[in-house]
Amino acid sequence: MKIVASVEARTGSTRLPGKVMREIMGRPMLELMIERVKRSKKVDEIVIATSTHENDDVLEKLAETLSVKCYRGSENDVLDRVLQAAKYCNADHIVELWGDTPLIDPDIIDAAIKYYLENGFDCLGTCLDGTFPWGISLLVFPTAVLDEVSRITNDPVDRENVSTYIYNNPDKYKIGHLPCPPAIKRPDLRLVVDELPDLELVGIIFEHFNSAKKDFRTKDIVEFMDSRPELKEINRNVRQKKRGKYSV
C-alpha cells in the first residue's frame, strides 16, 4: 500500500499570481510547505502536481531541488492532473493538498491517514465540517475512487476541483470528517494564502517560529495567535474561496 501526498500548485493564481513561489524568510512558500509535509510519518512519497504551462517550469525545478516528484498535466482539468500524478507514483491512496496551505500540519496528516484507513472511508477531510483553522486542510481518498470519478463526470467544477464529486455525493461514497482536537478547533483562524494579507500573516508566523520553535504544529500557531490577537486583523477581510459546496 502506497500513500502519496499530491500538492496541487501552479503559478497562475488569479488572486495572487505566483503565490506558491512568493518568498517567506527568503525561501519559496511552497518549499516551506513541502518541508512540513516531509515530516509526515505515513506519507510514502510527495508529488507536486502542476501544469504544462511554461510559467510552471519553476515548480518542476523546485521539485528537483527538494528531491520530490513532479507531474505536469492539464492546467484546468486538475482532476486528471492529480489522477495521473497518483498513477505516475503508483499511489494506492492520495492525500490531496494545496500549495496555498504552507502551514499544513504533518501530525494532522498522519492522524487523518490513520482515521481514514481504520474506518474504510472513500474520502476523509479536515476541511468539510468547519472545525479546523482554514489552511489546515487536506482530503484523503483512494486512487481507484478518483479514477472512477474521472470516468463519471465531465462537469467543469468537478474537473477543476478534483474531489468535489466525491464529497458532494455521500449517497455513493462513505465520507468522513477527522475529529478536530478541542485545542485547535478554531475555524475563526485563517491560515491559507489567497491574497497579500494572508501572505503577510503566514510570513509573521514562520518568522516567529523560525527563532522560537522551527518544528511547530497547529497548537503552537493557535497559542501564538491568541497571544497576539491583533494578528487576526491582518487578513480578516479576505473572503474564503469555495470548492464545490465547501470553503476549503
Helices and strands as residue ranges (DSSP letters): E 3-8, G 19-21, E 23-24, E 27-28, H 29-37, E 45-51, G 54-56, H 57-66, E 69-73, H 78-88, E 93-98, H 106-119, E 123-125, E 139-142, H 143-152, H 156-161, H 164-167, E 175-177, G 182-184, H 196-212, H 218-227, G 229-233
